[in-house]
Amino acid sequence: MVYETVPRTVRILLLGEPGVGKTSLILSLVTEEFTEHVPPKAEEITIPADVTPEQVPTNIIDICIPEQSLEQVAEEIERAHVICIVFSVDRQETLNKIATYWLPFVRDNCPEDYRKPVILVGNKIDLIDYSVIDNIWDIAEEYPEVDRCIECSAKSLINVSEMFYNAQKAVLHPINPIYSIEEQELTEKCKKALSRIFKICDLDGDGLLDDYEVTIFQKKCFDSPLQLQVLDEVKSVIAQNVAGGIENDCITIKGFIFLHCLFIQRGRNETTWTVLRKFGYDESLELTPSYLYASIKVPVGCTTELSYKGQQFLTQLFEKYDKDKDGMLNPTELKNVFSCCPRIPWHNLRYTVPTNEKGYLTLQGWMCRWTLMTLLDLQNTSAYLAYLGFNFLENESQKLAIHITREKKIDIAKKQSSRNVYQCHVIGPRSCGKTSICRSFLGIGHKKIKAHANERGDGNNTDNCCINTVLVYGQEKYLVLKEIPITRVSDPLQPHEVNCDVACLVYDVGASRSFEYIARIYIKYFAESHIPVLIVGTRGDALIARQEYILQPEMFCNKYQLLSPHFFFIKENKNDVFVKLATMAAFPHFQAAWILFSKRRHLKHFASLSGENSSWWKAGIGVAAATVVGFVLIKIFSFQKR
């Protein structure tokens, strides 16, 4: 069933047989006194928002059957938000006409997938000394759109204002989406929504709401704390009415759901609806697009990363669901994290982020995966942050969880990137070792590498991506390796396959025609660009072959002023190449920083050869390192003064 969104103005229509007191009810509400002589039909009345309990403007429309055609009445039904069918309690035939005529007529003039709420109003109770409510329940059971039944008197002013207030409530806080009158319990969709809310408010993840968590919930939803005495009374009511509703003096999910069922049964729909709307639900109990998708504009040349608040929220979420406190999320724990979401948003984690040997997510892998989704699929990050409660806990939209980087052209001009997440595209011919490099980045041994699907996406596809952290001059950065699958050498690269922070052009040193492909790729796509490029030669068991190209790799790099080719030994699984790529991305077109990194690596390698036998060696290495660093810095300063 479809439910309309909350209107800005409530339109109440009064129907019923002539003489039941429709016009008298309207005039008694407005004048607060009864008039013996009333017109056949009251003019449309508008009640300002500031005099209504719900602070919503309200229009009240009267119907006079002798003066209006059925077509006109049908048009008013279509325009109305709620319909009050009035009968006279002292005239049984007016009550009978509700089931035999008025309710079918209303149904016939409402959309099939949306039944407007109906209030049955028994007027003139001043003429009898008994209640007729019991005679109405059979009608209410047959017509679920009947929201409630009210007895009133326009003459004695009994329940007149309450009647119109309940008509407002039927629109603003409808009962049908959240409660089944036939079954006398909450609807399944309402239970599901309240279960999500409970999990979000259960800050420590123990399956219980303690006094502190209930107080936070109360403040967030109703802007006022819950007095301890009132809280004790609430827990007492739960304990008396539902087994297992209270545990260790805390409210369980059974108790939480029972409490809202009790609110509705006592006519306090607005309490449950206030909670549901605070957590983003509309009248169909679906999360609204405005709640899920924060309006975040990302300028051209900028990227998106997790802010400190976003990282803090996700770290706390990881710790909340890591029940065994082993620093990892096993499949059950991961499923529990996303139990309040439509589905787990990721797959193939073992080949995307760092995991343990069983493929369980570590905290590092967890943060890496969120970082990757934030970079490539911001809308999905926004939605899942909302599902998991960021909006509620931070009391803000997901914008606070997102950091937008500065434009890339500024990074290029300054020769230093302000970003914490770098995109590296790994490009090369088939079977050159691209997948080996990417898997090695995650610490997966060469023998464990599985065949990789060669699919070319639209630029936001994460299937060919992996992400891990690297240290760049002591600072932790995220490096995303995106393997660009190549089917035929003649296939051109798309713009999204070229644009990145650093390019890794890979060839197989044992295949004589391998280098030619990446040489042509470099000349065609990267020679005139601002993207740093590192040429990587992969080595397996085969001998190094002379490349069938006009220039050998070393000479090619010299000609185009590139760093010398980096040789990657597939079986050794070293991370030098990844740190080098991240350094190049961090300092675009600032080769002094790249060279300094390389020199430091060579010095460390030299130290490892010397052993620990002589302190002279150590001193000599220290002097050599200081000399190299000083020489580079002098060159840098001299260049900047020009």
N, C-alpha and C positions, 0 to 999 in steps of 0.2 A: 504494500500500500504506500502511496505517495502522500507526503504531508507538505503543506505550504510553509514557507518561511514566515517568521514573525513579521506581521505588517506594522507599518509606522502609524496607521490609524485603524482602530477597530470599528467595524461596521456591524451593528446589531439589528436584526430584522425581527419584528414581532408578527406572528401569524396566529390564526385561530378563528373560530366561528364568531359571527356578529354577536355583540352583547356580552362577551366574556370579560371585558375590562382591559383590553390592550391599550386604548387611548388613555384611560384613567391611570394606568400604571405609569405611563410616560409623564403625564402631567403631575402626578403625585411626587415623582422623583424630582422634577424640576422646581415645583412650587413648594414642596414639603407640606402640602395640605390637600385635602380631598375636595373635589368640585363635583356637585351633583349633576350639573348640566355641562356636558362635554361635547365637542364637535364630533362628527362621524369619523374624522381622521385627523391626527396631529401632524403638523408639518415636521419635516426632518429637523432633528435637533442635534447640535454639536456641543459636546461637553469638553471644555479645555483640558489639556493634560494635567495642569497643576491642581485640579480638583478631583482627579481620579486616583485611586490607590496605586495603580500600576504606572502612573505618570505617562499615559498614552492617550492622545485625543480619541474621542469616541463619538461616532455618529449613530443615532437611534432612528430607525425608520418604522413608521406605522403603516399598516395595510388595511384598506377598507374594501371588502369584497364587492359590495354593491356598486362602488364607484370605479373600480379598476378591473381590467380584463385579466384573464388567466395568463396571457402573454406578458403583461406588465408585471404580474406577481412573479412569474418565472424569471424575468430579467432581474428583479430585485434579489431573488434567491442566488442567482449567479454572482451578483456583486457583493453579497453579504459574506462576512467571515464566520458568523455564528447566528443560529436561528433559535428564537424563543417561541415555542408553540404554547399558547395560553389556552387554558380551559377553565370553566367555572366549576368549583368543587360541589356546588349544589345542583348541577345539571349533568347527569350521567351521560346524556347523549353527546355533550361536548367532549367528554373524555373518550368516548367510543370513536369519535371521528378522527382522533389523533392516529390510531392504528389503522383505521380503514381508509382514511383519505389523506391526512396531512403528511404523515411520514412517507408514504409511497410517493406523494406528489413532490416532496423535497428531494427524495432520491432520484426521481426521474429527471430532475433539473440540476443535478450535480454530476461532475465527471465520474466515470466508472471507477477510476483509480483513486479518487479522493472524495470522501464523505465528510461534509462539513459538520462540526459539532452542533448538537441540538440540546437545548435546555427545555425540559417540560415544566411548565409553570402552572400550579393550581391556585387560581385567584379566588378571592371572596371567602377566605377561611373565617372571617368574622361572622359568617352566616351559619356555621356548623360548629359543633363541639367535639369533633373527632377528626382523625387524620385519614387521608385517602392515599398516602404514599404507598401502602402495601398493594394497592390496586394497580400501581404503575410499573412495578418491577417486572412483570411478565412482558410488558411492552419494551422495557429497557433491554431485556435479555434477547428479544427478537431483533432489535435494532441497536447494534453496538455503537452507532454514532451518538446515541443518547448519552450525554456526558453526566448529567445529574438531574434530579427532580427537586423542585422547591415549592413550598407552600407559602403564600403571601396574601396580603390584603391591601389593595389600593386605598380603601376607605380608612382603615385603621393604621396605615403606613407601616404594617408589619412586614419585615423582610423585603421591602421594595428596593432599597439601595443594595441589599445583599444579592438580590436577583440579578441586577445589572453588573455587579462586581463579579459574580460567578460566571456571567456570560463573557466578561472580559477574560477571566482566567481560563475559560474553555478554549479561547483563541491563543492566549499568550503562554499558557501552561497546559496543553492538551493532554488528556488522560490516555487516549487510545494508543499512542506510540509506546507508552511506558507501562501500561497496566491492562491486563485482560480481565474485564468484568466477569466473563463467563467462568474463567478458571480461578478468579480471585487471587491472582498473583502477578508478579512483574512479567513483562514480555521477555522473550529470550534475548532480543536485541538490547533491551535495557539492562538485563543481567550482565551481558557481555561488556557493555559500556562501563557499568559500575565496577566490574572486575578489573578492567584496565585502570580505572581511577584508584582503586584500592592498591594495586601493585605500585603505582607511581607514588602514592602517599606512604607506602611502607618503606621508609627510607633505609632501614637496615636489612630489609629483605628477609625477615624472620617469619613472614606470613601473618603477622599480628600488627594492629595499630595500638601502640602504647599511648599514654596520656600526652606525651610531647608531640607525637605524630598527629594525634587527633586535634591538638591545639593549632598546629601549623595548618592543617587542613581547614579548620574552622576560620582562621584568620584570612587565608587565601581566598576562600569561597564567599565569606560573609563579612569580611573586614572588621571582625570583632572577635576577641578571645572567648572561649567557652569556660564559664565558671566551673570550678572543681565540683561543687555541689550538684550542678546541673549534669555534669559528665557522669558523676556517680549514679544519678537517677537514671540516666540513659542506659548505662551498663546494667543497672538493676532490671529495667524493663526487658532488655535483651535476654538476660539470664533467665528470667521468669517465663519467657515465651518461646525460646528456641534452644534446643540442645546443641551444645558446642558453639554457641554464639559468643561466649566469653571464655578466654583461656589465659591463665596467669594474670588475671585482672586486665587483660587487653581484649580488644574487639577483633574477632576473626572475620573472614570474608563472609561467612554465613550470617554473622551478626550484623555486618555492614549492609548486606542486601536486605535482611529482614527489616532493618531500621527504615530504609527507604520505602519498603512495602507498607510499613505502618504509617509513614507520613502520608502516602497517597490514600490509604484507606480512611484516614482522618481528614481528608480534603485538603491536605497541604501539598498539592502538586508542585506549587511554586518552589518549595524547598529542594525537591529532587531536580527540577528543571534548572534552578540556579547552579547547582553542582554540575549538571551535565553541560550547560552552556559555558561554564568556567573552563571546562576541559575541551571545548571546541565542538560540541555536538549541535547539529541542527534538529529540526522537527522530525526528520526521518531517522534520527539517531546515527547519522553519518558525520564524520568529521568534515567541517567546512573547508573548501579550498583556501580561503583566506587564513585559516588556522594552520593548515598543513604547509602552505607555500608562502614563505615570507617574501615580500617584495624587495628583492636585492638586485640592483642594477650593477653589472660588471662592465666597466668601460673597456673599449677595445685596447688590447695590449696589456691588460691586467689579468691576474688569476686570483683564485680563491683558496684560502687556507683556513684551518681551524684557529680561532682566537684562543687566548689563554682561558677564558670562561668555557669555551667549547671543549678544550682539552681537559679542563678540571672536571666538568660534568661527565665526560666519557670515562675518565679514570675512575671516578667514584662509582659509576655504573658497573664497570668491570669488577671492581672490588666487592660491590654489593652481591653480584651473582656468582662470584668465585667462592662457592660454598665451602670447598675443602681447603681453601687458602693455599693452593699449591702454585699460584701465580699463572694458572692456565684455565681456559674455559674448555671443558670437555663437551662433546656433542649435546648432552643433556642440559648442561649449564648454558650453552649457547642458545639452545631452543627456548629455555626459560627467559633469557634476556628479551627475545623477540616474541614472547607469547602474547603481548598486547599489540602486536603489529600484524598486518595482513600475512606476512611471510618473512622468512629470513632473507635479507636483501642480497646475500652473497653466495657464491658457490666456488668450487675449485680453489679453496683457500690455500691448500698445500703448495700450489704453484703460483700464488699471487703475493703472499706475505710470509714473514718468518713464522714458523710453527715448531713444535717439538717433533720428535721422531714419529709420534702417532698422528701428527697432523692437527694437534690441539692448538688453539690460539693462545699465544703468550700476550702479555700486556703490550709489548712492542709490536707484535703482529696486529693486535686489536687497533692500536692507534694508527698503524700504517694503513690498515684497510679503510678506516674512516677518513684518513688524509687523502687517500686515492679517490674515494667517492666524492669528497668535497672538491677536489681538483677537477674531476671529469664529469660529475653528475650532481651539481649543486642542488637541483630540485629534489632529488632523492634524499640527499643529506638533510635538507630542510624538513621534508615530510617525516623521516624517521626520527629526527630529533623531537618533533612534535609528538609522534606516537609514544615516544619513551619518556615524555614529560618535561622536556627542557623549558617549555613555555611556562609551566606551572611552577617549577622549582625556582626559576630565575625571575618569574613574574614579568617576563619580557618576551618579545618575539625571537625567532631563531637568528635574527640579525646579529645579536650579541655573540653568537657562537662562531661567526664568520668574520674573517679578516680579508679585506681586498688589498692586494699588493699594488704598488705603484706601477706606472706604465713601464714596459720593458725598454722603451727608447731612452728613458732616464737612466736605467741601469747601464745601458750601453754607453751613454755619454759619460757616466761616472766611472765606468769600467769596474763596477762592483754591484752585485745584485743584493737587493734587500729581502729577497725571498728566502723562505725556508724549505720550499719544495721545488725541485728541479726536474724538468722533463728531458729525458734522453731517449732519442730514437735510435734503435739498433737496426742498421740497414746493411744488407748484403745479399749475395746470390744464395740460392738454395743450397743447403748442406754445407754451409761455410762455418757453422758453429754458433750462430746467433742464439739458438735456444740453449746451448751449453753455457754461454755467457750469462744469460738471464737466470737459468737455474742455479748456476754457481753463485750468483748474487744472494740467493736465499740459502746457501749452504747445502744444496742438494748435490750429492755425488754424481759423477758422470754416468755411472752404471745404472743409476735410478731414473735417469731422464727418459720420459715417455715421449712418444710422437706428439708433435704439436700441430694443432689445427691451423691451416693456412686460410684465414678469412680476413678480408679487408673491410673494416667497418667505416663508420662515419666520423671518427675522431674522438667520440666519447665512449667507445667500446673498451671495456677493461679486460676482456678475455686474453688479449695478447700483452698484458701489462704485469709487471711485478714491481714491488716497492720495498725498500729497506732503508735503514738509517746509515749514514756515513759521517765521519768526523772531518770537517774542513777547518784546518788550523784551530783545532780544539773545540769547535762549535758543531753541535749535532744538526745535521740537515737530512731531509728526506730526498732520496733519489728514485725517480720512477723510470724504469726501463720499459720502453714500448717496442716490442719487436714488430717491424714492418714486414709482413709476409710478402714474398715475391713469387709469383707463379711463373712469369716469363721475363726474361731480361729486357725485352722490348717494352714491357709495361711502364707507362709514365707514372711518376709519383704524384699523388694529389697534394694540394696545398696543406691539408691537415697532417699529411705524412712527412712533410718537410719542416713545418714550423715547430720548433722546440727550443730548449735552452742550450743543449749541446747535442751534437750528432756523433754517433759511434759507427764508423764505416768499417765493416768486417769483411775480411777475405781469408781464405784458407791458404796458408803458406805452402801446402803440399800439392795444391792444384794450380797448374800453370796458367789457366785462363781466369782464375778467380779475381785477381787484382784489377783486371781491365774493367770489370763491371763497376766497382766502387770508384775507380778513377773517373770514369765517364759520369757517374752520379755526382761526384764532387764538382766537376767542371760545369755540369748543367744546372745544378741546384744550389750549390753552396759557395762557389768561388766568389760570387759577388754579394753574398749575404753577410749578415752580422752574427751568424751562428757559429760558435766555436766547433771545430771538428777534430776528432781524434781517430786516426787510422789504426785498427787493431788486426794483427795477424794471428790467427788461431793455429795452434800446433797440436797434433795428435801423435800417432806413432809413425806417420809417414815422414820421409825426408823432405827438406826444404827444396822446393822446385823454383827454377828461374821463371819469372813471370813473362808471358808472351805479350808484352806491351812496350811501347816506345821508351818508357822510363821505368826503371826498377823502383819499388816502393820508397826506398831511402832518397833517391834522386828526385822523385815526384814530390816528396814532402819538402825537400830543400827548395825546389822551384817555387812552390806555392806557400812557402814560409809557414809550414805546419810543423808540429812536434814530430820527432822521429816516430816511426811505427812502433806501437806497443805490442810486444809478443805475449800472447795469452796461452798458457799451457793448460789444456783442458783438464788434465788429470790432477793438476796441482791445487786448483780451487783457491787461488790467492785473490785478495781484494784490492791490490794496488790499483788496478785499472779503474775500479769504481770510485776510489778516492780521487784519482786524477780527473775523471769525468766530472765529478761534483765540484772540484776546484776550478775547472775550466768554466763551468756554469756559473759559479759564484763570482768569478772575476772575468767576465767576457772581454775579450780583446785586451787583456792585461797580462801579456805573456810572461812578464817578470815573475808574477805569482806562480804561474805554472812551472816555470824553470826552477824556482826556488823549491817548490814541492819535489820536483824530480831530483834535484841535488841532494835534498835531505834524504830521499830514499836511497840514493847511491851511497851516501856516507854511512847510513845504517847498515847496508849490505857489506861495505868495506870493513866496518867494525866487527861484523859477525865472522869475517874471514880471519881476522887477526887473533881471535881468541882472547883469553883473560890473563895471559902470562906476563904482560908488561904494562906498567902504568904509563910508560913513555908512549906506547901506541895510543892510549886513551887521550893523553895530553895533546899528541900530534893531531889526532882526529878533531879534538875540540878547537884547536887553533885553525885547522883547515876549514871547519864549519863556520867559525867566526869570520874568517877571511872571505868565504863565499858570500855569506849573508851581507857583510859590509860592502863588498863589491857591487852586489845587486842593488842595495839601497842607494849607493852613490849614483849608480846609473839611473835609478828611478827619479831621484831628486834632480839630477842634471836634466833629465828629459822634461820634468814638470816646469823647470825654470825657463825653458825655451819659449 
